[in-house]
Amino acid sequence: MLALPLALALSLGPKQAEIDAIIDQAEAAFARKDWDGASRALADAYLLDPRPDLLYARAQAERLAGRCNVALPLYEKFLEAERTDSLAAADARDNRVRCQKVVASTAPQAPADGGQGRANGTRPRKTTPGAWYRDPAGGVLVAIGGVSTIIGGSVLGISISRDKKASDAANEGGFVDRKEVARTQHTVGIVVLSIGGAMLVAGVVRWAVVASKGERSSGSSARVRMGLAPARRGAAVSLGLRF
């Protein structure tokens, strides 16, 4: 259901200059170490122009933000697309290993006695439930929903802007064509925005449920603890390598 609206959004979406503007936002966020802002901007850019270097740079932002569980699939997807022995690919492999260790260290461990504690008359130690923000289903819903909401809002804003500029057309035919394109973009923007909002709400609700279960079982609340044009590809990758 989401594929058709996104396909239409991409076909009618911003021009390269507008995509470059989003990349500039990501670069500025990297410069001030705003990893969340960089990741959001890179996700937007990748949806509009899906190139591997954007996956790599976003994986870097997520890792630096302390979200290795989100960075790992991004590194994997980047390495699937980047089959050359580039500096970015080598760095991605190293960082993938680091993130795998981080994720493994936070995974719940099985009892050392293989479940024999109960048979010996001792109570097995209770494991602490995983943090709500590590729930994969909630994370996927929030991530896709958030990105879709941003894309839908962007397309909707572009449609409104182009509709206002339709009067600048050289002739009546051009005016009608611009109005029609703006109307189509407006519809696509509303559809994507609605679906993204619904997924975002569903993810937040799921996180709330997971957090509520964690509080009941542990007795305490869980704490929340970068298309580029070919000439700009190196800038995005080096940006991710710099930190």
N, C-alpha and C positions, 0 to 999 in steps of 0.2 A: 504494500500500500504506500510505503514511503518512497519506493524507488522511482515511480513515475513523477511525482512532484519534484524530487531532487534533480531528476534528469532534465525536466523542463526548466528548473531554476538555473542549472548550470548552462543550458543552451541559451538562455535569455539573460544570464547574469552579467556581472560587472565586466568591464574591459580590463585589459592587462594593466593599465594604469591604476585602476581601482584595486586590483589584486596586489600590485606593488605597494600600494598605500597600506594594506593590511600587513605585508611583510615588514614595512618600516615600523609599524606599531610593535611587531614582535621583536625586532632588533632593539628598539628603544627599551622594551620591557627587559630584555636580556641585559642591557647595559646597566639598568638600575636593580638588577637581580630580582625582578618581579616575575618569578617562574610561573605563577598562575596566569598572569596576564599574557606572558609569552606563549604558554601552551594554548590558551584560548585563541589567540590570533593565528597561531600556526594551524590549529584545527580548522579554522575558517578558510585559511589560504589553501589547505590541502583539499577541502571539499570543492573549491572552485578550480583548482589546478593541481591534480593529484600527482605530485612528483616525489621521488624517494627522499630527496634531501630535506623536504619538509617533515617527513616522518622521523628522520634521524634527529633533526633539531628539536622536534616536540618531545621525543623520547628523552633527550638531554634535559629539557625543562622539567619533565615529570620526575626524572631521577633526582635532579637537584632540589626539587620540592619535597623529596622524601617519599614519593609514591612509586616505588619500584614495581609494585604489582600492576600499575598502569603502564610504566615504561617498558616492561618486558615484552608484551605483545607488539609494541611499536618498534622496538629493536628487531624483533623477529620478522615483522612485515617489511622493514627496511632492508634487512639482509636478503630476504627472498627476491626483492627487486634489484638490489645492488649486488650483482654477481661478480663484479671486478674486485681486484685486490687493492682497493683504494684506501687512503688513510682513514676516511670516515668508516669504511667497513671494518677495518682492523680495530678502530676505537670502539665501534658498536659491539664487536664480539667481546672485548675486554669489559665493557660496561654491562653487557648482558650477564657475564659471569658474576660480576659484583652484585647485580640485582638479584640473581638467582640465590646467592648466599644470603642476602638480606631477607628475601621472601621465605627461604627455608628456615632461617633462624626464628621467624615469627610464626611458623606453622605449629599447630598443637602436636605434642610429642606423645607417642604411645607409652604406657606404663613399662618401666624397665623390667618388672618381674613377669611380663607377658600375661598379666591378668591373674597371677597366682596369689596376690595379696588377699583377695576375698576368701580364697580357699584356706589360707593360713590364719584366718580370723582377724585380719587387719583391714581397715577400710582403705580402698584405693583413693589416692589424692585426686581431688577434683581439679580439672583443668579450667583455666580462665577462659571464658568465651571470647571469640574473636571480636575485635572492635567493629562497630556498626559500619564505619566507613571503608572497611576491608571486604564487605559483602560484595561479591562479583556481580550478582544480578542487579543490585541497586546501583553499583558503579556504572554498569553498562547503560542502564536506563537514564541515569542522570547525565552521563557523558554525551550519549546520542541525542537525548532530549534537549540538553543545553545547546549543543552545536546546531541542531535543527531549528531551535528557537531563534538563535542568532542569525542563521541563514535566512529563515523566513522573514524576520524583521528587516534584514538588509534588502532582500528582494522587494519587500513591500515598500520600503523607503525609496528604493530606486524607481519603482513603478510610479509612485506619487510625483517624484521629481521629473521623470520623463513626461508624465501626463501634463504637468505645468508648462513644460517646454515645447509641447506639441504645436502651440501657436507660432513658434519660430520657424515652422516648416516653410519651404519656398513656394509650395502650391497646395491646393486642396487635397490632392492625392497623398502627398507626404504627411499632411495633417492627419488624415484618416489612418494611414499606416502607423503613425506614432501612437495615436490613440488606441489602436487595436493591440499593439505590442504592450503598451502600458496596462491595458485592461487584462491581458493574459498574465503579465507579471504580477499584477495585483491579486489575481485569483490564486496563482501558484504560491505567492507569499503568504496569503491567509491560510491555505491548506497546510503548508509546511510548518508555519508558526503554530497552528492548532495541534498538529500531530506532535511536534516537539514539546509543546507545553504539556500535553497529556502525558507523554513519556517522562518528562521532568518531574511532574507531580507524582507519578507512579513510583519513580525511583526514590523520591524523598519519603513517601509513605512507607515504602519497604524498609528504608533505613530506620525510620521511626519504630517500626515493628521489631526489627532486629535489635535496636538499642533497648527497647522495652523488655525484650526477652533476656538480654544480657544483664539488665539491672535486677530482674527478678531472680536470676540464677546465681549471680555473684554478690548481690546485696549492695552494689555500688554502681555509680554511673560511669559509663565509658567516657574517657576524655579524648577530646580531639587533639591530638598532638599536632619550528619555523619552517600559482606559480610564478616562482622566480623566472625571469628571463635567463637564457643560457649564461649571459655575462654575470648574472648575480648569483648563480648557483654556488660558486665557491664562497661567496660572502656568507650565505646561510649556513653552510657546513662548517666553515671556520668559526662562525659564531657559536655553534654548538660545541666545537672542540675546545674553545677558549676556556670553558669553565668545567 
